[in-house]
Amino acid sequence: MTGTLFSSIHGIVLLGLENRISGVPHGQLKDMIALLLTIVTQK
């Protein structure tokens, strides 16, 4: 689970910083990671 969470956050940040079309815009990175963490901790 830890590896999956790390990979998810790493992917969100890396794609966002590289300005990839599938990436999250810089202004939304914090919100997207918070959403991911909220979902994961509810399970």
C-alpha positions as CSV (number, residue, x, y, z in Angstrom):
1,M,0.0,0.0,0.0
2,T,2.8,2.4,0.8
3,G,4.4,1.8,-2.6
4,T,1.1,2.4,-4.3
5,L,0.6,5.7,-2.4
6,F,4.1,6.9,-3.1
7,S,3.8,6.1,-6.8
8,S,0.4,7.8,-7.0
9,I,1.7,11.0,-5.4
10,H,4.9,10.9,-7.4
11,G,3.0,10.6,-10.6
12,I,0.7,13.4,-9.8
13,V,3.6,15.7,-9.0
14,L,5.9,14.7,-11.8
15,L,3.3,15.0,-14.5
16,G,2.2,18.3,-13.1
17,L,5.7,19.7,-13.0
18,E,6.5,18.5,-16.5
19,N,3.3,20.2,-17.8
20,R,2.1,17.0,-19.5
21,I,-1.3,17.1,-21.0
22,S,-2.4,14.4,-18.5
23,G,-0.8,16.3,-15.6
24,V,-2.5,18.3,-12.9
25,P,-2.1,22.1,-13.2
26,H,0.4,23.5,-10.6
27,G,-2.3,25.3,-8.8
28,Q,-4.2,22.1,-8.2
29,L,-1.4,19.8,-7.1
30,K,-1.9,20.3,-3.4
31,D,-5.7,19.8,-3.7
32,M,-5.3,16.6,-5.8
33,I,-2.8,15.1,-3.3
34,A,-5.1,16.0,-0.4
35,L,-8.0,14.4,-2.2
36,L,-6.0,11.2,-2.8
37,L,-5.0,11.0,0.9
38,T,-8.6,11.6,2.0
39,I,-9.8,8.8,-0.2
40,V,-7.0,6.4,0.9
41,T,-7.5,7.1,4.6
42,Q,-11.3,6.4,4.4
43,K,-10.8,2.8,3.4
